[in-house]
């Protein structure tokens, strides 16, 4: 199993909407590095849902329900989408400020390359983020 973080502005697609819909396809990503990560995702992988924009916090836990497939919104290029299902809201959100201040999380791509919308998360960092959120899988 691998671990991931997806980012979305709450004004565009908030965590509450994914919870309400239960699942969705994750499409429209037009960054090569994020696309390459999406291609590595497997059904059952766990995903942290991060609100970007003003909020800047990890808010939920989801899982991949369908691995990468051609993005139906792409009119050209080799872009992919995947399906995601909400599992649970974090008991306590984890802010970007907390993440940047935590020595155990300095290797996160979120800290080093905050522009990516889909990124891998190491197993130790994933567990630590869940511990900080007081949430179990």
Backbone as a ProteinNet text record, in pm:
[ID]
protein_1_A
[PRIMARY]
XXXXXXXXXXXXXXXXXXXXXXXXXXXXXXXXXXXXXXXXXXXXXXXXXXXXXXXXXXXXXXXXXXXXXXXXXXXXXXXXXXXXXXXXXXXXXXXXXXXXXXXXXXXXXXXXXXXXXXXXXXXXXXXXXXXXXXXXX
[TERTIARY]
84.3	0	88	41.9	111.5	18.3	77.9	3.7	21.9	-82.9	-86.4	-150.1	-130	-198.7	-252	-380.6	-439.8	-481.9	-466.1	-498.5	-613.8	-699.5	-809.8	-851.2	-883.3	-933.6	-1075.4	-1105.5	-1238.3	-1350.3	-1317.6	-1418.3	-1454.1	-1362.5	-1382.4	-1444.4	-1384.4	-1436.2	-1396.4	-1481.4	-1446.6	-1458.8	-1390.3	-1396.7	-1542.1	-1620.1	-1760.7	-1839	-1802.7	-1871.5	-1834.4	-1707	-1667.2	-1738.1	-1747.3	-1817.5	-1963.7	-2026.5	-2166.7	-2185.7	-2096.1	-2105.8	-2052.6	-1977.2	-1913.2	-1793.1	-1801.3	-1687.6	-1695.1	-1580.2	-1573.8	-1455.7	-1453.2	-1332.5	-1247.6	-1116.7	-1021.5	-961.4	-1004	-962.4	-914.3	-875.4	-836.9	-696	-616.4	-478.7	-393.2	-323.5	-241.6	-98.9	-42.4	96.8	161.3	274.5	336.4	378.9	435.2	479.9	359.9	251.3	130.2	70.8	68.3	16.7	95.8	227.4	309.5	277.9	252.6	211.2	77.3	-15.4	-147.7	-138.2	-45.1	-26	23.7	86.9	139	35.7	-76.1	-178	-244.3	-275.8	-342.3	-469.7	-562.9	-687.9	-654.3	-713.7	-690	-588.1	-507.3	-411.6	-487.7	-426.7	-490.2	-445	-537.2	-515.9	-555	-467.2	-499.9	-556.6	-665.7	-732.1	-693.7	-633.8	-579.5	-654.6	-701.6	-761.5	-650.7	-635.1	-536	-603.2	-545.5	-603.1	-582.6	-685.2	-675.4	-665.2	-732	-739.6	-603.1	-538.1	-406.4	-401.5	-482.8	-485	-532	-481.2	-526.4	-656.1	-761.3	-893.5	-959	-916.2	-986.4	-898.6	-955.6	-890.3	-979.6	-919	-992.7	-912.1	-968.4	-893	-919.1	-821.5	-832.5	-922.1	-1025.7	-1115.5	-1096.8	-1028.2	-996.8	-866.7	-772.1	-641.7	-655.6	-545.7	-543.8	-605.1	-681.3	-740.9	-744.7	-766.7	-764.2	-862.4	-814.4	-895	-1002.6	-1129.9	-1236.7	-1245.9	-1179.8	-1185.1	-1070.9	-977.4	-861.2	-896.9	-874.4	-900	-775.8	-660.5	-534.6	-435.1	-333.7	-231.3	-263.7	-171.7	-178.1	-209.2	-324.5	-361.9	-447.8	-442.6	-516.8	-604.6	-698.2	-784.4	-782.2	-834.6	-852.4	-978.1	-1028.9	-1147.8	-1108.1	-1177.5	-1146.9	-1277	-1267.5	-1382.7	-1347.7	-1437.6	-1417.5	-1427	-1336	-1342.1	-1389.2	-1317.4	-1355.1	-1288.9	-1354	-1295.1	-1193.2	-1087.4	-989.2	-1051.5	-1018.5	-1070.4	-1018.3	-896.9	-834	-757.6	-786.1	-713.3	-565.8	-482.3	-338.6	-303.8	-262.3	-236.2	-98.7	-84.4	45.8	148.7	107	198.6	252.5	164.9	208.9	305.2	270.1	352.1	490.9	499.3	629	713	648.1	720.4	765.4	716.7	744.1	866.5	973.4	1095.1	1070.3	972	942.8	875.8	834.2	759.5	832.3	959.2	1033.7	1059.6	1048.2	1070.3	943.4	830.1	705.6	716.8	666.9	664.3	579.1	480.8	396.7	480.9	587	675.9	772.8	821.4	924	869	749.9	690.6	540.4	500.5	360.7	265.8	315.4	227.4	165.9	219.3	165.2	28.3	-63.2	-198.3	-215.1	-123.6	-124.1	20.6	44.9	183.1	189.7	298.9	317	352	319.6	353.8	418	530.9	596.2	512.6	531.8	453.5	471.3	594.5	618.8	551.1	559.9	496.3	343.6	291.8	146.9	98.5	167.6	129.5	140.8	247	266.5	154	115.9	5.6	-124.5	-149.1	-269.6	-260.3	-141.6	-122.9	-151.4	-100	-123.1	-273.6	-344.2	-487.1	-574.1	-508.3	-579.4	-682	-643.2	-731.3	-661.6	-737.7	-683.4	-746.2	-679.9	-730	-857
-118.5	0	123.7	223.8	351.3	458.8	574.1	684.1	810	891.8	1007.9	1126.1	1243.2	1363.8	1431.7	1467	1543.8	1678.8	1781.1	1917.7	1970.3	2045.2	2108.6	2233.1	2338.1	2457.4	2429.9	2462.6	2432.9	2506.4	2617.6	2689.8	2614.2	2529.5	2454.9	2318.2	2242.1	2109.5	2079.1	2113.9	2093.3	1946.6	1914.2	1781	1743.7	1838	1810.1	1761.4	1808.5	1762.9	1618.4	1582.6	1443.5	1354.2	1397.7	1319.8	1300.9	1406.4	1400.9	1308.4	1319.1	1236.6	1095.1	1076.2	949.9	914.4	940.5	913.2	1005.4	1018.9	1101.6	1058.9	1106.3	1089.4	1213.2	1193.8	1304	1330.8	1439.5	1468.4	1612.1	1649	1786.7	1824.2	1730	1759.5	1774.5	1887.8	1915.5	1951.2	1870.2	1885	1747.8	1743.9	1615.4	1536.7	1604.7	1535	1477.1	1554	1504.4	1387.8	1401	1293.1	1164.4	1176.9	1057.8	992	1072.5	1016.2	945.9	1007.5	947.6	811.5	797	669	559.6	598.4	501.1	458.6	527.6	496.5	362.5	289.5	160.3	158.9	80.6	63.3	21.8	91.3	62.6	153.5	225.4	320.3	426.2	474	575.7	715.4	810.5	946.2	1047.8	1142.3	1255.7	1366.1	1425.3	1532.9	1665	1752.8	1879.3	1995.5	2086.8	2211	2312.3	2355.3	2458	2594.7	2694.5	2828.9	2889.3	2950.7	3016.4	2916.1	2801.3	2704.8	2642.1	2584.3	2521.3	2421	2313.1	2211.1	2077.7	1969.6	1835.1	1813.7	1771.9	1765.7	1628.7	1540.1	1413.1	1299.1	1179.8	1056.1	986.9	947.5	882.3	763.3	692.8	583.5	581.4	529.3	513.7	393.1	413.5	302	253.6	332.8	290.4	357.4	275.4	326.1	413.2	475.2	571.2	516	603.3	575.4	708.1	704.3	829.2	932.5	1055.4	1164.6	1203.4	1188.5	1220.9	1370.2	1456.1	1599.9	1645.5	1557.4	1594.1	1588.1	1697.9	1700.7	1665.8	1674.2	1634.4	1599.7	1524.5	1486.3	1354.1	1313.6	1182.6	1200.5	1256.9	1286.5	1175.7	1160.6	1052.9	1107.3	1023.7	1049.7	923.8	932.9	815.5	839.3	734.3	747.3	742.8	822.3	836.7	829.3	771.1	757.3	814.4	894.4	949.1	837.5	836.7	741.5	810	915.7	986.3	1122.6	1211.7	1341.4	1322.9	1402.1	1395.2	1452.3	1392.2	1442.4	1582.2	1607.5	1738	1768.2	1881	1914.1	1939	1922.5	1948.5	2059.9	2172.1	2289	2282.5	2358.1	2368.5	2427.1	2518.9	2578.3	2469.4	2379.3	2268.2	2177.6	2149	2059.2	2118.1	2245.2	2308.9	2318.3	2325.7	2337.5	2202.7	2092.9	1959	1898.3	1872.1	1814.7	1680.1	1604.4	1473.3	1484.6	1605	1622	1708	1733.1	1821.5	1762.9	1630.3	1568.3	1560.2	1601.4	1599.3	1690.2	1644.3	1729.6	1853.3	1843.4	1957.5	2073.6	2041.1	2142.6	2193.1	2101.6	2135.2	2184.9	2137.7	2175.9	2190.2	2300.1	2318	2337.1	2345	2367.5	2239	2124.6	1997.3	1968.5	1919	1888.5	1742.3	1656.7	1514.5	1476.5	1417.2	1384.9	1261.8	1187.4	1074.3	1122.5	1039.3	1064.4	936.4	948.2	830.8	769.8	642.2	571	633.5	668.9	728.8	864.7	945.8	1078.4	1066.2	968.9	945.9	911.6	818.5	778.6	897.6	974.7	1090	1193.5	1218.1	1310.8	1260.7	1131.4	1075.9	1088.5	1066.2	1083.5	1228.1	1324.1	1464.8	1499.4	1430.6	1456.8	1378.5	1294.2	1210.5	1120	1071.3	988.3	855.7	749.2	618.7	577.3	485.7	439.5	360.3
0	0	0	-75.1	-77.8	-22.7	5.3	66.1	-18.6	-20.6	-107.6	-37.4	-95.2	-51.9	-177.6	-174.4	-283.1	-228.3	-311	-269.7	-353.5	-286.7	-356.1	-280.1	-351.9	-285.7	-237.4	-111.8	-59.3	-132.8	-199.7	-276.7	-405	-452.1	-576.5	-550.7	-459.9	-426.1	-281.7	-186.6	-45.9	-4	101.5	161.8	190.8	240.5	273.5	151.6	33.9	-87.9	-118.8	-102.5	-123.3	-21.8	102.4	204.9	163.6	117.5	75.6	-45.1	-142.4	-263.4	-242.2	-135.6	-98.5	-186.2	-316.3	-405.4	-526.1	-593.7	-714	-798.1	-922.7	-1002.6	-981.7	-978	-958.8	-1095.3	-1156.1	-1293.1	-1305	-1426.2	-1453	-1412.4	-1366.4	-1326	-1451.5	-1461.5	-1579.8	-1540.7	-1454.9	-1413.4	-1430.9	-1500.1	-1532.1	-1408.3	-1309.7	-1188.6	-1113.6	-1101.8	-1036.1	-1116.1	-1249.2	-1333.4	-1312.4	-1304.9	-1284.3	-1150.6	-1048.7	-919.4	-933.2	-1004.7	-1023	-1090.7	-1180.9	-1251.1	-1156.7	-1047.4	-951.1	-847.4	-841.4	-740.8	-771.3	-664.6	-677.9	-594.9	-639.4	-564.8	-421.2	-324.5	-183.7	-117.6	-196.1	-137.9	-58.2	49	133.1	92.2	105.7	56.1	162.7	188.5	274.4	185.9	228.3	153.6	218.1	140	188.4	125.5	208.5	159.3	136.6	11.5	-19.5	-9.5	-72.8	-65.2	72.4	126.1	255.9	370.7	359.4	470.1	501.5	401.7	415.3	530.6	517.4	622.3	567.4	627.7	596.7	674.1	602.6	664.7	662.2	571.7	560.3	513.5	525.7	484.3	382.2	271.3	164.1	114	16.3	-45.4	-194.9	-267.1	-411.7	-437.9	-520.5	-553.6	-696.7	-779.2	-915.8	-956.7	-1002.4	-1045.8	-1169.6	-1207.6	-1318.2	-1446.5	-1512	-1642.5	-1718.5	-1849.6	-1926.4	-1870.3	-1855.7	-1801.5	-1903.6	-1866.9	-1961.6	-1995	-1916.8	-1945.4	-2035.7	-2065	-2146.9	-2295.2	-2365.4	-2509.2	-2589.1	-2525.1	-2588.9	-2479.6	-2516.6	-2419.5	-2352.8	-2268.1	-2202.9	-2054.3	-2022.5	-1884.8	-1827.6	-1694.6	-1629.6	-1516.8	-1476.2	-1361.7	-1275.8	-1154.9	-1069.6	-987.5	-925.9	-842.2	-696	-616.7	-474.5	-394.3	-275.9	-186.2	-49	4.8	139.4	241.9	338.4	449.1	577	616.7	739.4	746.7	817.5	846.9	957.7	953.5	1060.8	1188	1300.5	1428.5	1456.6	1409.1	1427.4	1298	1235.2	1112.5	1144.8	1043.2	1057.7	959.5	1012.5	929.6	864.9	757.3	691.3	786.9	869.6	968.8	1062.5	1111.3	1195.9	1120.5	995.8	914.1	894.1	858.3	834	960.7	1076	1203.2	1258.5	1202.1	1254.3	1185.1	1259.9	1199	1130.9	1175.8	1116.3	979.4	941.7	816.8	713.2	735.6	646.2	507.5	493.4	362.9	278.3	332.9	256.2	134.4	21.5	-96.5	-72	13.8	47.3	101.4	172	228.1	120.2	37.8	-61	-194.8	-232.5	-361.6	-343.2	-286.1	-246.3	-363.8	-486.3	-601.1	-655.4	-620	-670	-610.6	-692.6	-643.6	-603.7	-646.6	-609.1	-582.8	-465.9	-431.1	-340.4	-348.9	-258	-118.1	-20	120.2	172.4	238.6	295.8	407.5	432.5	535.1	673.7	709.8	841.5	854.3	749.2	750.6	754.1	679.3	678.7	819.4	883.7	1019.6	1115.1	1101.7	1189.1	1169.6	1045	1018.4	1080.9	1072.4	1137.9	1289.4	1344.3	1488.6	1528.8	1452.4	1482.1	1475.8	1386.8	1369.3	1467.2	1547.9	1645.8	1576.8	1456.4	1374.6	1346	1349.1	1310.7	1178.2	1111.4	980.5	995.6
[MASK]
+++++++++++++++++++++++++++++++++++++++++++++++++++++++++++++++++++++++++++++++++++++++++++++++++++++++++++++++++++++++++++++++++++++++++

